[in-house]
Amino acid sequence: MKNIFFGVLVIFFAFLSCRTEDDDLQNIDQILNIYMKNTSGRDLFKNKKDSSYFTYSMNDDNGAADLAPVNSSLRATGDSTLFIEYIAGARRIGIDTLNPDNKIYRSDITVSLIKRLNNTALDTIEDKLRIEYRMTPSVFEVSKVYYNGTLRFTKQPGSPNVVTIVK
């Protein structure tokens, strides 16, 4: 009889834990696509021209160490345009975290773009990327992106996080 009571009690608590409520889940939208183009609109990641970037790296300026690489990947669109896909990885610093319904965070990243000058020499350009995030009870999203101190992206509801840098 004691075992039946505990069995019914376990089933009752399992039933309670499976109930659904009308609570909204927080939507997470933090994937950022960064395109690099020259002034004529040509993709700067294609390695066919001397003015293209051979490779790139990203380093977290707020990382625990001086060298804190940030994960990202070079992806291609259907027409073979290359772009950097950054999902997450850099430390987020709170800018305004007092309002629990609207918190603002930022990540600071150094983007090193490496260009081939000739067969042996390389030229490295270091640019600064600042990503601002907004967190509310319903959403955590990229809200603004600054590149070398210039605002390059502001989030529009329902639109993807796409930044095009013209160099």
C-alpha positions as CSV (number, residue, x, y, z in Angstrom):
1,M,0.0,0.0,0.0
2,K,2.9,2.3,0.8
3,N,4.4,1.7,-2.6
4,I,1.2,2.4,-4.4
5,F,0.9,5.8,-2.5
6,F,4.4,6.8,-3.5
7,G,3.8,5.6,-7.1
8,V,0.7,7.8,-7.3
9,L,2.6,10.7,-5.8
10,V,5.4,10.4,-8.3
11,I,2.9,10.3,-11.2
12,F,1.1,13.3,-9.8
13,F,4.3,15.4,-9.6
14,A,5.3,14.2,-13.1
15,F,1.9,15.4,-14.3
16,L,2.3,18.8,-12.7
17,S,5.7,19.3,-14.2
18,C,4.4,18.5,-17.7
19,R,1.7,21.1,-17.6
20,T,1.9,24.0,-20.0
21,E,1.4,27.6,-19.2
22,D,1.0,30.6,-21.5
23,D,4.4,31.9,-20.6
24,D,6.3,33.3,-23.7
25,L,9.7,32.0,-24.4
26,Q,12.6,34.4,-25.0
27,N,13.5,34.7,-28.7
28,I,17.3,34.7,-29.2
29,D,18.5,36.5,-32.3
30,Q,22.3,36.9,-32.2
31,I,23.7,35.6,-35.5
32,L,25.5,38.4,-37.3
33,N,26.6,38.2,-41.0
34,I,29.4,40.6,-42.0
35,Y,30.0,41.3,-45.7
36,M,33.2,43.1,-46.8
37,K,33.1,44.9,-50.2
38,N,35.1,47.6,-51.9
39,T,33.6,50.8,-53.2
40,S,32.6,49.2,-56.5
41,G,30.7,46.4,-54.7
42,R,33.2,43.5,-55.2
43,D,33.5,40.9,-52.5
44,L,36.8,41.4,-50.6
45,F,37.1,37.8,-49.4
46,K,37.5,36.3,-52.8
47,N,41.2,35.5,-53.3
48,K,41.4,36.3,-57.0
49,K,42.6,39.9,-56.8
50,D,45.5,41.6,-55.0
51,S,43.1,43.8,-53.2
52,S,41.3,40.8,-51.6
53,Y,41.8,39.7,-48.0
54,F,43.7,36.4,-47.7
55,T,42.3,35.6,-44.3
56,Y,40.9,37.2,-41.2
57,S,40.8,36.6,-37.4
58,M,38.7,37.9,-34.6
59,N,39.9,38.6,-31.0
60,D,37.8,39.4,-28.0
61,D,39.0,42.8,-26.5
62,N,37.2,42.0,-23.2
63,G,38.5,38.5,-23.0
64,A,40.2,36.9,-20.0
65,A,43.6,37.0,-21.8
66,D,45.2,39.3,-24.4
67,L,44.8,36.6,-27.0
68,A,41.1,35.5,-26.8
69,P,40.1,34.3,-30.3
70,V,36.5,34.5,-31.2
71,N,34.8,31.7,-33.2
72,S,33.4,32.7,-36.5
73,S,33.3,31.1,-40.0
74,L,33.5,32.2,-43.5
75,R,30.3,31.3,-45.4
76,A,29.1,31.7,-48.9
77,T,25.7,32.8,-50.3
78,G,24.1,31.1,-53.3
79,D,26.0,33.4,-55.7
80,S,29.3,32.6,-54.0
81,T,29.6,35.9,-52.1
82,L,31.6,35.3,-49.0
83,F,30.8,36.7,-45.5
84,I,31.8,36.2,-41.9
85,E,29.2,34.5,-39.8
86,Y,29.5,35.4,-36.1
87,I,27.2,33.6,-33.7
88,A,28.6,34.2,-30.2
89,G,31.8,33.9,-28.2
90,A,33.0,37.3,-27.2
91,R,32.4,38.4,-23.6
92,R,29.5,40.6,-23.2
93,I,29.9,43.6,-20.9
94,G,26.8,45.2,-19.3
95,I,26.2,48.8,-20.4
96,D,22.8,49.3,-18.8
97,T,21.6,46.4,-16.7
98,L,19.5,48.3,-14.1
99,N,16.2,48.0,-15.9
100,P,15.2,44.3,-15.8
101,D,12.9,44.7,-18.8
102,N,15.5,46.3,-21.1
103,K,19.2,45.4,-20.6
104,I,22.0,46.5,-22.9
105,Y,25.2,44.6,-23.3
106,R,28.2,45.0,-25.7
107,S,31.0,43.0,-27.1
108,D,34.2,44.5,-28.4
109,I,36.2,42.6,-31.1
110,T,39.3,43.3,-33.0
111,V,39.0,42.1,-36.6
112,S,42.4,41.5,-38.2
113,L,42.1,41.4,-42.0
114,I,45.2,40.0,-43.7
115,K,45.9,41.0,-47.3
116,R,48.6,39.5,-49.6
117,L,50.9,42.2,-51.0
118,N,52.9,39.7,-53.1
119,N,53.9,36.1,-52.8
120,T,55.7,36.5,-49.5
121,A,54.6,39.8,-47.8
122,L,51.4,40.2,-45.8
123,D,49.7,43.4,-44.7
124,T,47.4,43.2,-41.6
125,I,44.7,45.7,-41.0
126,E,43.1,45.8,-37.5
127,D,39.6,47.1,-37.3
128,K,37.3,47.5,-34.3
129,L,33.9,45.8,-34.2
130,R,31.4,46.7,-31.4
131,I,28.2,44.7,-31.1
132,E,25.4,45.9,-28.8
133,Y,22.8,43.5,-27.6
134,R,19.3,44.2,-26.2
135,M,17.7,41.8,-23.7
136,T,14.1,42.0,-22.7
137,P,11.9,39.3,-21.2
138,S,10.8,38.4,-24.8
139,V,14.0,38.8,-26.8
140,F,17.8,38.7,-26.7
141,E,19.0,40.3,-30.0
142,V,21.8,42.2,-31.7
143,S,20.6,45.8,-31.6
144,K,23.5,47.9,-33.0
145,V,26.8,47.2,-34.7
146,Y,29.6,49.7,-34.9
147,Y,32.6,49.3,-37.2
148,N,35.6,51.5,-36.4
149,G,33.4,53.7,-34.3
150,T,30.8,54.2,-37.1
151,L,27.2,52.9,-36.7
152,R,26.7,50.3,-39.5
153,F,23.6,48.4,-38.4
154,T,20.5,49.1,-36.3
155,K,18.1,46.2,-35.7
156,Q,14.8,46.4,-37.6
157,P,12.1,43.9,-36.3
158,G,11.9,40.8,-38.3
159,S,15.0,41.5,-40.4
160,P,18.2,39.5,-40.4
161,N,21.4,40.8,-38.8
162,V,23.4,41.7,-41.9
163,V,26.2,44.3,-41.9
164,T,28.0,45.4,-45.1
165,I,31.3,47.1,-44.6
166,V,32.6,49.1,-47.6
167,K,36.4,49.5,-47.5
